[in-house]
């Protein structure tokens, strides 16, 4: 379950940024996570309370913006949505594609006090 290490990495980022801002805690954290990032959202929710215990994020509201996967076909140049990495182009059925969006995993914003 790599979601625990991901959650702990998010805590580390939040603590660093909170310290830089001269604040003591985070009221809200906004995350962007792509559907193709390999994150199980239920697992992240499960490990979150353990990861944030006794940290600046312990009382913070967590908001997650899920980024839909998007790819460009390398054969016909069609832009299309993907749910899984192995989805093929809906126009020409090619499997050659460049992933444009959906692999994101970032801390978008922190509200600190």
MOPAC internal coordinates of N, CA, C and O (Angstrom, degrees):
PM7 1SCF
backbone

  N    0.0000 0     0.00 0     0.00 0    0    0    0
  C    1.4589 1     0.00 0     0.00 0    1    0    0
  C    1.5291 1   108.12 1     0.00 0    2    1    0
  O    1.2310 1   120.77 1   -85.14 1    3    2    1
  N    1.3272 1   116.13 1    94.86 1    3    2    1
  C    1.4594 1   119.61 1  -178.89 1    5    3    2
  C    1.5224 1   112.69 1   -80.71 1    6    5    3
  O    1.2310 1   119.60 1   175.44 1    7    6    5
  N    1.3180 1   118.37 1    -4.56 1    7    6    5
  C    1.4552 1   121.24 1   178.70 1    9    7    6
  C    1.5227 1   112.06 1   -63.34 1   10    9    7
  O    1.2310 1   119.89 1   149.12 1   11   10    9
  N    1.3500 1   117.82 1   -30.88 1   11   10    9
  C    1.4579 1   120.36 1   177.37 1   13   11   10
  C    1.5286 1   110.24 1   -64.59 1   14   13   11
  O    1.2310 1   120.07 1   135.39 1   15   14   13
  N    1.3262 1   117.47 1   -44.61 1   15   14   13
  C    1.4691 1   119.21 1   178.74 1   17   15   14
  C    1.5272 1   111.35 1   -66.91 1   18   17   15
  O    1.2310 1   120.28 1   147.02 1   19   18   17
  N    1.3144 1   117.07 1   -32.98 1   19   18   17
  C    1.4650 1   120.55 1   175.92 1   21   19   18
  C    1.5289 1   109.92 1   -66.24 1   22   21   19
  O    1.2310 1   120.56 1   134.23 1   23   22   21
  N    1.3236 1   116.54 1   -45.77 1   23   22   21
  C    1.4736 1   120.53 1   178.78 1   25   23   22
  C    1.5245 1   110.35 1   -61.49 1   26   25   23
  O    1.2310 1   120.06 1   139.83 1   27   26   25
  N    1.3133 1   117.49 1   -40.17 1   27   26   25
  C    1.4571 1   120.42 1   179.49 1   29   27   26
  C    1.5330 1   110.92 1   -68.16 1   30   29   27
  O    1.2310 1   120.23 1   146.17 1   31   30   29
  N    1.3216 1   117.16 1   -33.83 1   31   30   29
  C    1.4662 1   120.53 1   174.36 1   33   31   30
  C    1.5177 1   111.66 1   -65.11 1   34   33   31
  O    1.2310 1   120.48 1   141.10 1   35   34   33
  N    1.3256 1   116.69 1   -38.90 1   35   34   33
  C    1.4669 1   121.23 1   177.02 1   37   35   34
  C    1.5280 1   109.74 1   -64.04 1   38   37   35
  O    1.2310 1   120.41 1   138.40 1   39   38   37
  N    1.3294 1   116.82 1   -41.60 1   39   38   37
  C    1.4688 1   121.00 1   177.58 1   41   39   38
  C    1.5243 1   109.87 1   -60.57 1   42   41   39
  O    1.2310 1   120.32 1   136.40 1   43   42   41
  N    1.3086 1   116.99 1   -43.60 1   43   42   41
  C    1.4680 1   121.01 1  -179.67 1   45   43   42
  C    1.5298 1   111.04 1   -60.67 1   46   45   43
  O    1.2310 1   120.54 1   136.33 1   47   46   45
  N    1.3236 1   116.58 1   -43.67 1   47   46   45
  C    1.4709 1   120.96 1   177.43 1   49   47   46
  C    1.5246 1   110.07 1   -62.23 1   50   49   47
  O    1.2310 1   120.36 1   133.15 1   51   50   49
  N    1.3314 1   116.91 1   -46.85 1   51   50   49
  C    1.4675 1   121.42 1  -179.09 1   53   51   50
  C    1.5253 1   111.57 1   -61.85 1   54   53   51
  O    1.2310 1   120.43 1   137.56 1   55   54   53
  N    1.3207 1   116.79 1   -42.44 1   55   54   53
  C    1.4655 1   119.44 1   179.77 1   57   55   54
  C    1.5254 1   111.06 1   -65.33 1   58   57   55
  O    1.2310 1   120.28 1   139.31 1   59   58   57
  N    1.3195 1   117.07 1   -40.69 1   59   58   57
  C    1.4576 1   121.11 1   178.92 1   61   59   58
  C    1.5263 1   111.47 1   -63.40 1   62   61   59
  O    1.2310 1   120.72 1   133.51 1   63   62   61
  N    1.3165 1   116.23 1   -46.49 1   63   62   61
  C    1.4665 1   120.49 1  -178.33 1   65   63   62
  C    1.5337 1   111.56 1   -70.10 1   66   65   63
  O    1.2310 1   120.18 1   144.81 1   67   66   65
  N    1.3179 1   117.27 1   -35.19 1   67   66   65
  C    1.4627 1   120.88 1   176.98 1   69   67   66
  C    1.5250 1   110.25 1   -64.84 1   70   69   67
  O    1.2310 1   120.57 1   137.84 1   71   70   69
  N    1.3191 1   116.52 1   -42.16 1   71   70   69
  C    1.4638 1   121.48 1   177.34 1   73   71   70
  C    1.5258 1   110.87 1   -62.24 1   74   73   71
  O    1.2310 1   120.43 1   135.21 1   75   74   73
  N    1.3378 1   116.78 1   -44.79 1   75   74   73
  C    1.4713 1   121.36 1   179.01 1   77   75   74
  C    1.5269 1   111.65 1   -60.37 1   78   77   75
  O    1.2310 1   120.63 1   144.94 1   79   78   77
  N    1.3270 1   116.40 1   -35.06 1   79   78   77
  C    1.4618 1   121.12 1  -179.31 1   81   79   78
  C    1.5222 1   112.51 1   -81.10 1   82   81   79
  O    1.2310 1   119.98 1   173.65 1   83   82   81
  N    1.3110 1   117.65 1    -6.35 1   83   82   81
  C    1.4535 1   120.90 1  -178.48 1   85   83   82
  C    1.5130 1   112.86 1    71.69 1   86   85   83
  O    1.2310 1   120.57 1  -154.71 1   87   86   85
  N    1.3088 1   116.52 1    25.29 1   87   86   85
  C    1.4643 1   121.89 1  -178.67 1   89   87   86
  C    1.5250 1   109.66 1  -101.89 1   90   89   87
  O    1.2310 1   121.13 1    -7.73 1   91   90   89
  N    1.3280 1   115.45 1   172.27 1   91   90   89
  C    1.4620 1   119.18 1  -178.06 1   93   91   90
  C    1.5237 1   113.93 1  -115.03 1   94   93   91
  O    1.2310 1   120.44 1   159.88 1   95   94   93
  N    1.3324 1   116.76 1   -20.12 1   95   94   93
  C    1.4689 1   118.64 1   178.93 1   97   95   94
  C    1.5151 1   110.35 1  -155.55 1   98   97   95
  O    1.2310 1   121.74 1   -13.95 1   99   98   97
  N    1.3100 1   114.27 1   166.05 1   99   98   97
  C    1.4629 1   122.56 1   179.58 1  101   99   98
  C    1.5214 1   108.76 1  -108.54 1  102  101   99
  O    1.2310 1   121.02 1   -50.34 1  103  102  101
  N    1.3274 1   115.65 1   129.66 1  103  102  101
  C    1.4743 1   119.36 1   176.64 1  105  103  102
  C    1.5248 1   111.38 1   -88.12 1  106  105  103
  O    1.2310 1   120.54 1   146.08 1  107  106  105
  N    1.3296 1   116.57 1   -33.92 1  107  106  105
  C    1.4627 1   120.59 1  -177.84 1  109  107  106
  C    1.5222 1   109.37 1  -149.73 1  110  109  107
  O    1.2310 1   120.80 1   -41.12 1  111  110  109
  N    1.3243 1   116.08 1   138.88 1  111  110  109
  C    1.4568 1   121.55 1   173.67 1  113  111  110
  C    1.5237 1   107.95 1  -123.62 1  114  113  111
  O    1.2310 1   121.10 1   -48.53 1  115  114  113
  N    1.3300 1   115.50 1   131.47 1  115  114  113
  C    1.4619 1   121.42 1   178.45 1  117  115  114
  C    1.5216 1   108.30 1  -110.96 1  118  117  115
  O    1.2310 1   121.26 1   -53.26 1  119  118  117
  N    1.3272 1   115.19 1   126.74 1  119  118  117
  C    1.4605 1   121.88 1  -179.82 1  121  119  118
  C    1.5165 1   110.48 1  -116.79 1  122  121  119
  O    1.2310 1   120.66 1   -33.06 1  123  122  121
  N    1.3175 1   116.34 1   146.94 1  123  122  121
  C    1.4610 1   122.51 1   170.28 1  125  123  122
  C    1.5187 1   106.75 1  -113.90 1  126  125  123
  O    1.2310 1   121.08 1   -58.69 1  127  126  125
  N    1.3264 1   115.54 1   121.31 1  127  126  125
  C    1.4570 1   120.51 1  -179.70 1  129  127  126
  C    1.5256 1   108.30 1  -131.05 1  130  129  127
  O    1.2310 1   121.12 1   -56.00 1  131  130  129
  N    1.3163 1   115.46 1   124.00 1  131  130  129
  C    1.4581 1   121.19 1   179.02 1  133  131  130
  C    1.5184 1   112.07 1   -79.68 1  134  133  131
  O    1.2310 1   120.97 1   -30.33 1  135  134  133
  N    1.3167 1   115.75 1   149.67 1  135  134  133
  C    1.4615 1   121.02 1   178.50 1  137  135  134
  C    1.5226 1   111.89 1   -64.24 1  138  137  135
  O    1.2310 1   120.21 1   158.44 1  139  138  137
  N    1.3328 1   117.21 1   -21.56 1  139  138  137
  C    1.4595 1   121.31 1  -179.50 1  141  139  138
  C    1.5232 1   112.32 1   -99.67 1  142  141  139
  O    1.2310 1   119.90 1  -167.88 1  143  142  141
  N    1.3258 1   117.80 1    12.12 1  143  142  141
  C    1.4674 1   121.82 1  -176.85 1  145  143  142
  C    1.5267 1   112.74 1   -78.85 1  146  145  143
  O    1.2310 1   119.95 1   170.96 1  147  146  145
  N    1.3109 1   117.71 1    -9.04 1  147  146  145
  C    1.4561 1   120.41 1   179.68 1  149  147  146
  C    1.5160 1   113.19 1    80.62 1  150  149  147
  O    1.2310 1   120.40 1  -158.34 1  151  150  149
  N    1.3215 1   116.84 1    21.66 1  151  150  149
  C    1.4647 1   121.79 1  -179.67 1  153  151  150
  C    1.5299 1   108.82 1  -101.69 1  154  153  151
  O    1.2310 1   120.95 1   -50.26 1  155  154  153
  N    1.3177 1   115.78 1   129.74 1  155  154  153
  C    1.4542 1   120.90 1   172.13 1  157  155  154
  C    1.5281 1   106.62 1   -89.67 1  158  157  155
  O    1.2310 1   120.26 1   -68.97 1  159  158  157
  N    1.3279 1   117.10 1   111.03 1  159  158  157
  C    1.4632 1   121.51 1  -174.81 1  161  159  158
  C    1.5271 1   112.23 1   -61.20 1  162  161  159
  O    1.2310 1   120.25 1   142.53 1  163  162  161
  N    1.3297 1   117.12 1   -37.47 1  163  162  161
  C    1.4693 1   119.81 1   178.81 1  165  163  162
  C    1.5308 1   110.36 1   -65.75 1  166  165  163
  O    1.2310 1   120.36 1   140.91 1  167  166  165
  N    1.3156 1   116.93 1   -39.09 1  167  166  165
  C    1.4712 1   120.56 1   178.88 1  169  167  166
  C    1.5219 1   110.77 1   -67.56 1  170  169  167
  O    1.2310 1   120.41 1   140.67 1  171  170  169
  N    1.3307 1   116.83 1   -39.33 1  171  170  169
  C    1.4584 1   120.13 1   177.83 1  173  171  170
  C    1.5277 1   110.18 1   -62.94 1  174  173  171
  O    1.2310 1   120.55 1   136.58 1  175  174  173
  N    1.3257 1   116.56 1   -43.42 1  175  174  173
  C    1.4672 1   120.36 1   177.30 1  177  175  174
  C    1.5318 1   111.42 1   -62.40 1  178  177  175
  O    1.2310 1   120.48 1   144.01 1  179  178  177
  N    1.3271 1   116.68 1   -35.99 1  179  178  177
  C    1.4594 1   121.54 1  -178.76 1  181  179  178
  C    1.5354 1   111.94 1   -67.32 1  182  181  179
  O    1.2310 1   120.21 1   137.09 1  183  182  181
  N    1.3403 1   117.20 1   -42.91 1  183  182  181
  C    1.4669 1   120.63 1  -176.53 1  185  183  182
  C    1.5270 1   113.16 1   -86.94 1  186  185  183
  O    1.2310 1   119.91 1   166.25 1  187  186  185
  N    1.3386 1   117.79 1   -13.75 1  187  186  185
  C    1.4632 1   121.64 1  -175.96 1  189  187  186
  C    1.5326 1   113.42 1   -53.94 1  190  189  187
  O    1.2310 1   118.83 1   130.09 1  191  190  189
  N    1.3420 1   119.85 1   -49.91 1  191  190  189
  C    1.4767 1   119.09 1  -178.62 1  193  191  190
  C    1.5349 1   112.88 1   -59.26 1  194  193  191
  O    1.2310 1   119.91 1   143.54 1  195  194  193
  N    1.3118 1   117.78 1   -36.46 1  195  194  193
  C    1.4602 1   121.24 1   178.21 1  197  195  194
  C    1.5280 1   111.06 1   -68.31 1  198  197  195
  O    1.2310 1   120.15 1   137.39 1  199  198  197
  N    1.3166 1   117.32 1   -42.61 1  199  198  197
  C    1.4630 1   122.25 1  -177.18 1  201  199  198
  C    1.5271 1   112.44 1   -68.06 1  202  201  199
  O    1.2310 1   120.07 1   144.78 1  203  202  201
  N    1.3238 1   117.48 1   -35.22 1  203  202  201
  C    1.4756 1   120.33 1  -174.84 1  205  203  202
  C    1.5270 1   113.60 1   -94.31 1  206  205  203
  O    1.2310 1   119.76 1   176.12 1  207  206  205
  N    1.3218 1   118.06 1    -3.88 1  207  206  205
  C    1.4663 1   120.74 1  -178.63 1  209  207  206
  C    1.5263 1   110.20 1   -59.83 1  210  209  207
  O    1.2310 1   121.29 1   -49.11 1  211  210  209
  N    1.3314 1   115.14 1   130.89 1  211  210  209
  C    1.4738 1   123.23 1   179.77 1  213  211  210
  C    1.5322 1   112.90 1    61.98 1  214  213  211
  O    1.2310 1   120.49 1  -147.94 1  215  214  213
  N    1.3304 1   116.68 1    32.06 1  215  214  213
  C    1.4691 1   121.06 1   176.31 1  217  215  214
  C    1.5282 1   108.82 1  -125.33 1  218  217  215
  O    1.2310 1   120.58 1    -2.09 1  219  218  217
  N    1.3256 1   116.50 1   177.91 1  219  218  217
  C    1.4691 1   121.35 1   178.76 1  221  219  218
  C    1.5285 1   111.53 1   -66.06 1  222  221  219
  O    1.2310 1   120.19 1   164.37 1  223  222  221
  N    1.3198 1   117.23 1   -15.63 1  223  222  221
  C    1.4697 1   121.23 1  -178.91 1  225  223  222
  C    1.5283 1   113.67 1   -95.69 1  226  225  223
  O    1.2310 1   120.07 1  -179.62 1  227  226  225
  N    1.3249 1   117.48 1     0.38 1  227  226  225
  C    1.4652 1   119.85 1  -172.82 1  229  227  226
  C    1.5356 1   113.07 1   -56.40 1  230  229  227
  O    1.2310 1   119.79 1   140.03 1  231  230  229
  N    1.3121 1   118.01 1   -39.97 1  231  230  229
  C    1.4637 1   121.48 1  -178.90 1  233  231  230
  C    1.5287 1   112.89 1  -102.54 1  234  233  231
  O    1.2310 1   120.19 1  -175.53 1  235  234  233
  N    1.3187 1   117.25 1     4.47 1  235  234  233
  C    1.4721 1   121.09 1  -174.20 1  237  235  234
  C    1.5218 1   112.39 1   -75.41 1  238  237  235
  O    1.2310 1   121.94 1   -35.38 1  239  238  237
  N    1.3169 1   113.89 1   144.62 1  239  238  237
  C    1.4569 1   120.31 1   171.02 1  241  239  238
  C    1.5283 1   107.01 1   -78.58 1  242  241  239
  O    1.2310 1   120.39 1   -44.28 1  243  242  241
  N    1.3293 1   116.86 1   135.72 1  243  242  241
  C    1.4553 1   121.75 1  -179.87 1  245  243  242
  C    1.5309 1   108.59 1  -108.36 1  246  245  243
  O    1.2310 1   120.86 1   -56.00 1  247  246  245
  N    1.3237 1   115.96 1   124.00 1  247  246  245
  C    1.4677 1   121.44 1   176.35 1  249  247  246
  C    1.5150 1   108.22 1  -117.97 1  250  249  247
  O    1.2310 1   120.84 1   -48.24 1  251  250  249
  N    1.3149 1   116.00 1   131.76 1  251  250  249
  C    1.4613 1   120.27 1  -179.70 1  253  251  250
  C    1.5248 1   108.97 1  -120.01 1  254  253  251
  O    1.2310 1   121.22 1   -55.27 1  255  254  253
  N    1.3286 1   115.27 1   124.73 1  255  254  253
  C    1.4637 1   121.13 1   171.84 1  257  255  254
  C    1.5231 1   106.39 1   -99.12 1  258  257  255
  O    1.2310 1   120.79 1   -61.04 1  259  258  257
  N    1.3214 1   116.09 1   118.96 1  259  258  257
  C    1.4561 1   121.39 1  -179.45 1  261  259  258
  C    1.5303 1   108.47 1   -88.84 1  262  261  259
  O    1.2310 1   121.23 1   -55.25 1  263  262  261
  N    1.3319 1   115.26 1   124.75 1  263  262  261
  C    1.4598 1   121.47 1  -179.27 1  265  263  262
  C    1.5271 1   109.10 1   -96.30 1  266  265  263
  O    1.2310 1   120.80 1   -58.71 1  267  266  265
  N    1.3189 1   116.08 1   121.29 1  267  266  265
  C    1.4625 1   122.52 1   178.89 1  269  267  266
  C    1.5298 1   109.89 1   -67.50 1  270  269  267
  O    1.2310 1   120.37 1   -38.15 1  271  270  269
  N    1.3196 1   116.89 1   141.85 1  271  270  269
  C    1.4549 1   121.30 1   176.55 1  273  271  270
  C    1.5250 1   111.08 1   -70.03 1  274  273  271
  O    1.2310 1   121.07 1   -40.32 1  275  274  273
  N    1.3249 1   115.57 1   139.68 1  275  274  273
  C    1.4631 1   120.93 1   178.76 1  277  275  274
  C    1.5234 1   108.17 1  -141.46 1  278  277  275
  O    1.2310 1   120.91 1   -39.92 1  279  278  277
  N    1.3256 1   115.87 1   140.08 1  279  278  277
  C    1.4635 1   120.82 1  -178.51 1  281  279  278
  C    1.5226 1   110.29 1  -137.91 1  282  281  279
  O    1.2310 1   121.66 1   -18.20 1  283  282  281
  N    1.3316 1   114.44 1   161.80 1  283  282  281
  C    1.4632 1   121.87 1   174.51 1  285  283  282
  C    1.5294 1   107.22 1  -119.45 1  286  285  283
  O    1.2310 1   120.96 1   -53.68 1  287  286  285
  N    1.3234 1   115.76 1   126.32 1  287  286  285
  C    1.4558 1   121.54 1   179.36 1  289  287  286
  C    1.5281 1   109.37 1   -67.29 1  290  289  287
  O    1.2310 1   120.64 1   -48.58 1  291  290  289
  N    1.3125 1   116.39 1   131.42 1  291  290  289
  C    1.4606 1   121.48 1  -179.51 1  293  291  290
  C    1.5312 1   111.75 1   -78.94 1  294  293  291
  O    1.2310 1   120.07 1   165.10 1  295  294  293
  N    1.3318 1   117.47 1   -14.90 1  295  294  293
  C    1.4609 1   120.76 1  -179.57 1  297  295  294
  C    1.5219 1   113.16 1   -95.04 1  298  297  295
  O    1.2310 1   120.07 1   134.53 1  299  298  297
  N    1.3477 1   117.48 1   -45.47 1  299  298  297
  C    1.4707 1   119.32 1  -176.01 1  301  299  298
  C    1.5291 1   113.20 1  -115.62 1  302  301  299
  O    1.2310 1   119.86 1  -178.68 1  303  302  301
  N    1.3323 1   117.87 1     1.32 1  303  302  301
  C    1.4689 1   124.33 1   176.31 1  305  303  302
  C    1.5347 1   113.94 1    66.81 1  306  305  303
  O    1.2310 1   119.97 1  -160.04 1  307  306  305
  N    1.3177 1   117.66 1    19.96 1  307  306  305
  C    1.4595 1   121.94 1   177.68 1  309  307  306
  C    1.5290 1   109.76 1   -75.92 1  310  309  307
  O    1.2310 1   120.82 1   -42.96 1  311  310  309
  N    1.3207 1   116.04 1   137.04 1  311  310  309
  C    1.4562 1   122.59 1   174.00 1  313  311  310
  C    1.5257 1   107.04 1   -95.35 1  314  313  311
  O    1.2310 1   119.88 1   -53.47 1  315  314  313
  N    1.3577 1   117.83 1   126.53 1  315  314  313
  C    1.4630 1   119.87 1  -176.37 1  317  315  314
  C    1.5236 1   111.38 1  -147.99 1  318  317  315
  O    1.2310 1   121.02 1   -21.24 1  319  318  317
  N    1.3433 1   115.65 1   158.76 1  319  318  317
  C    1.4562 1   122.09 1   178.03 1  321  319  318
  C    1.5171 1   109.68 1   -81.38 1  322  321  319
  O    1.2310 1   121.20 1   -36.14 1  323  322  321
  N    1.3562 1   115.31 1   143.86 1  323  322  321
  C    1.4572 1   120.30 1   176.59 1  325  323  322
  C    1.5255 1   109.06 1  -128.60 1  326  325  323
  O    1.2310 1   120.92 1   -40.08 1  327  326  325
  N    1.3022 1   115.85 1   139.92 1  327  326  325
  C    1.4622 1   122.47 1   175.20 1  329  327  326
  C    1.5267 1   109.98 1   -96.64 1  330  329  327
  O    1.2310 1   120.64 1   145.21 1  331  330  329
  N    1.3258 1   116.37 1   -34.79 1  331  330  329
  C    1.4614 1   123.36 1  -178.62 1  333  331  330
  C    1.5325 1   108.28 1  -131.57 1  334  333  331
  O    1.2310 1   121.13 1   -25.34 1  335  334  333
  N    1.3199 1   115.44 1   154.66 1  335  334  333
  C    1.4595 1   120.09 1  -178.21 1  337  335  334
  C    1.5286 1   112.45 1   -59.43 1  338  337  335
  O    1.2310 1   119.89 1   150.14 1  339  338  337
  N    1.3119 1   117.81 1   -29.86 1  339  338  337
  C    1.4583 1   120.67 1  -176.13 1  341  339  338
  C    1.5292 1   113.92 1   -89.03 1  342  341  339
  O    1.2310 1   119.29 1  -174.68 1  343  342  341
  N    1.3314 1   118.96 1     5.32 1  343  342  341
  C    1.4648 1   120.89 1   176.00 1  345  343  342
  C    1.5254 1   109.81 1   -61.17 1  346  345  343
  O    1.2310 1   120.82 1   -41.47 1  347  346  345
  N    1.3200 1   116.04 1   138.53 1  347  346  345
  C    1.4661 1   120.48 1   179.65 1  349  347  346
  C    1.5208 1   111.15 1   -98.02 1  350  349  347
  O    1.2310 1   120.94 1   -14.51 1  351  350  349
  N    1.3142 1   115.82 1   165.49 1  351  350  349
  C    1.4651 1   122.63 1   179.07 1  353  351  350
  C    1.5268 1   109.22 1   -61.22 1  354  353  351
  O    1.2310 1   119.78 1   -49.30 1  355  354  353
  N    1.3326 1   118.03 1   130.70 1  355  354  353
  C    1.4644 1   120.14 1  -179.77 1  357  355  354
  C    1.5286 1   113.00 1   -71.93 1  358  357  355
  O    1.2310 1   119.75 1   164.31 1  359  358  357
  N    1.3214 1   118.08 1   -15.69 1  359  358  357
  C    1.4629 1   121.19 1  -177.92 1  361  359  358
  C    1.5302 1   111.46 1   -91.39 1  362  361  359
  O    1.2310 1   120.41 1   125.83 1  363  362  361
  N    1.3570 1   116.81 1   -54.17 1  363  362  361
  C    1.4670 1   119.73 1  -174.42 1  365  363  362
  C    1.5269 1   113.49 1  -110.72 1  366  365  363
  O    1.2310 1   120.20 1   176.94 1  367  366  365
  N    1.3390 1   117.23 1    -3.06 1  367  366  365
  C    1.4644 1   124.38 1   179.23 1  369  367  366
  C    1.5313 1   114.36 1    66.80 1  370  369  367
  O    1.2310 1   120.27 1  -164.18 1  371  370  369
  N    1.3109 1   117.10 1    15.82 1  371  370  369
  C    1.4592 1   121.35 1   176.94 1  373  371  370
  C    1.5242 1   110.08 1   -71.14 1  374  373  371
  O    1.2310 1   120.62 1   -31.10 1  375  374  373
  N    1.3215 1   116.42 1   148.90 1  375  374  373
  C    1.4597 1   121.07 1   175.24 1  377  375  374
  C    1.5224 1   111.60 1  -100.15 1  378  377  375
  O    1.2310 1   119.99 1   179.98 1  379  378  377
  N    1.3257 1   117.63 1    -0.02 1  379  378  377
  C    1.4577 1   121.50 1   177.71 1  381  379  378
  C    1.5206 1   108.78 1   -84.55 1  382  381  379
  O    1.2310 1   121.37 1   -66.24 1  383  382  381
  N    1.3323 1   114.99 1   113.76 1  383  382  381
  C    1.4622 1   118.58 1  -176.89 1  385  383  382
  C    1.5138 1   109.61 1  -149.89 1  386  385  383
  O    1.2310 1   121.45 1   -23.06 1  387  386  385
  N    1.3288 1   114.84 1   156.94 1  387  386  385
  C    1.4654 1   122.24 1   172.54 1  389  387  386
  C    1.5236 1   106.76 1  -109.69 1  390  389  387
  O    1.2310 1   120.67 1   -52.91 1  391  390  389
  N    1.3165 1   116.33 1   127.09 1  391  390  389
  C    1.4621 1   120.77 1   178.19 1  393  391  390
  C    1.5286 1   107.82 1   -76.31 1  394  393  391
  O    1.2310 1   120.53 1   -57.26 1  395  394  393
  N    1.3294 1   116.58 1   122.74 1  395  394  393
  C    1.4611 1   123.14 1  -178.44 1  397  395  394
  C    1.5295 1   110.79 1   -94.63 1  398  397  395
  O    1.2310 1   120.59 1   135.26 1  399  398  397
  N    1.3256 1   116.47 1   -44.74 1  399  398  397
  C    1.4715 1   122.54 1  -178.70 1  401  399  398
  C    1.5166 1   109.27 1  -141.42 1  402  401  399
  O    1.2310 1   121.67 1   -22.05 1  403  402  401
  N    1.3370 1   114.42 1   157.95 1  403  402  401
  C    1.4551 1   119.25 1   173.08 1  405  403  402
  C    1.5106 1   114.64 1   118.68 1  406  405  403
  O    1.2310 1   119.83 1   171.55 1  407  406  405
  N    1.3358 1   117.93 1    -8.45 1  407  406  405
  C    1.4687 1   120.55 1   179.05 1  409  407  406
  C    1.5289 1   111.70 1  -101.95 1  410  409  407
  O    1.2310 1   120.20 1  -172.99 1  411  410  409
  N    1.3328 1   117.23 1     7.01 1  411  410  409
  C    1.4624 1   122.23 1  -176.49 1  413  411  410
  C    1.5255 1   112.30 1   -64.15 1  414  413  411
  O    1.2310 1   121.65 1   -33.73 1  415  414  413
  N    1.3093 1   114.44 1   146.27 1  415  414  413
  C    1.4599 1   122.52 1   169.91 1  417  415  414
  C    1.5236 1   105.09 1  -152.78 1  418  417  415
  O    1.2310 1   121.03 1   -84.37 1  419  418  417
  N    1.3389 1   115.64 1    95.63 1  419  418  417
  C    1.4689 1   118.31 1  -175.80 1  421  419  418
  C    1.5139 1   111.97 1  -145.17 1  422  421  419
  O    1.2310 1   122.23 1   -26.33 1  423  422  421
  N    1.3343 1   113.34 1   153.67 1  423  422  421
  C    1.4574 1   120.62 1   171.26 1  425  423  422
  C    1.5209 1   105.35 1   -85.18 1  426  425  423
  O    1.2310 1   120.68 1   -67.27 1  427  426  425
  N    1.3125 1   116.30 1   112.73 1  427  426  425
  C    1.4602 1   121.63 1  -176.21 1  429  427  426
  C    1.5284 1   111.28 1   -81.24 1  430  429  427
  O    1.2310 1   120.17 1   137.25 1  431  430  429
  N    1.3431 1   117.27 1   -42.75 1  431  430  429
  C    1.4645 1   120.41 1  -176.72 1  433  431  430
  C    1.5192 1   110.48 1  -158.47 1  434  433  431
  O    1.2310 1   121.92 1   -27.22 1  435  434  433
  N    1.3242 1   113.93 1   152.78 1  435  434  433
  C    1.4608 1   122.59 1   173.51 1  437  435  434
  C    1.5169 1   108.35 1  -130.05 1  438  437  435
  O    1.2310 1   120.47 1   -46.06 1  439  438  437
  N    1.3266 1   116.72 1   133.94 1  439  438  437
  C    1.4554 1   121.15 1   171.26 1  441  439  438
  C    1.5159 1   106.07 1  -104.39 1  442  441  439
  O    1.2310 1   120.95 1   -67.42 1  443  442  441
  N    1.3490 1   115.79 1   112.58 1  443  442  441
  C    1.4597 1   120.53 1  -174.93 1  445  443  442
  C    1.5285 1   111.42 1  -113.24 1  446  445  443
  O    1.2310 1   120.98 1   -25.60 1  447  446  445
  N    1.3297 1   115.72 1   154.40 1  447  446  445
  C    1.4647 1   122.29 1   174.94 1  449  447  446
  C    1.5061 1   109.74 1  -135.38 1  450  449  447
  O    1.2310 1   120.10 1   180.00 1  451  450  449

